[in-house]
């Protein structure tokens, strides 16, 4: 699998983001969400940005639209939401109509590496998306350009311990097509793109708490036993990778220089 193959729409929609898989993820993460912590963590993170109503936010890798709907509905923000998965966006479009937020949320298919705008956004928000992107130097340069001076960058992402990795963890990363970094490496890349006030936190402890809660939720899902067993096994493996320190979770914030 090449670096380029890892980030194509076809790869995402034919592997991790089949519609059936997306709906299973949603049943675990909560309605409209496909990222750890669901609505509760989205509310916490968005509130922390302290943006004024009608601020414009770019949601990179919006998934089913949950965070975008929170930003628009709970905080009165204007949101441009993009995703590379057409399967995600097809479901998100239905949800946008049901939420009645089309006047505040724009959903579009798009590759964040190809953004062509300058100083448009007051904030850029993303949840566990950048692990799919190989060229993170270009990523943070493009995002920096899209922000207004003083604009905020806020995201979570899967991270990792420093190499060398175990054979099992290496196989997992390769099989998923992920491109992972340590939190310190992320901080260096963000700084290299011209951001200031960088806060790079390893929040794996919280990831572990969330995984345990999700495991309990899996037990109560109205799914055939074989499907529930498969999900339980996947979450237990994820929990083991986090508890042994191989898989990490990072929370990052930064500000574009004024």
Steps between C-alpha positions, in 0.01 A plus 500: 500500500651832396484826693272646234260205506446549870321828465277449198123509522478157336726347764300647789158410360597147405666411831447675833204713396253265341151627582434198721822567694417868541162419649659255741749766609213742554321249722808500724603866491151645511253649254670705225852414623780269387778612733588425864310694761205577273287804572626546856862554398400708198308738727796527734752569225284748310411691817871525576559698179274777638407620151245775457172417320524510120873423505590284200651156568642238267425144618758275332382142462153574629377140487127482569493869587454471875757762601388736224140471622613577857698803385205635304212400725650549845748782436357689203811453284521489122661172391656381177528123545705284262573130476683273257254212548196523277332231711532723806371804317198320357389414853593844633285671235193313624581595858554865409152518353352332808680745731378804305843664501559548128517878550803461731674181381641437154597140422744441216719224365858617514864421562639727771841495330343674203338790690527817298407783732685764694416635846139383479444322831492602864569140601578159353377191685564132432446170677724198439547569129863598444616141560390437140730771359863430417617852414434671830749778428284603206185444706591747774633753250169492310297526821709790622437687174124442528481658847458868572782657707439390858282212382493175697592144405348226719508127437538153643683218327627150548867513596765247591798426718846561359629226273600220493150356526390147574430276201132495595468878511695541177266255327194686631626837376597361161172315460298815568720720285560738788789747521556554872729730698584568862347805665843666505543443127160654440596807704815546291305476173236746620769746608682455169187613316506834682257441787547643847368422851523129424355261757564132426348271761522124527148414619526123468363461852175653383502286188520192722203620708298560184590159358382328817168686484463407134569136577210502744283659233592230250366235736152653481484556123209321328731320256541136400741326735771461234501873424506594865787258563696652213452853634585391854822338378598811303441732798687270739798502265487879485482517878798267533706708257421812704561339840839365389596844371539419132192690384464850637241776467590864458310826555653797322432872487689787341450855377601661173731793552322837492 
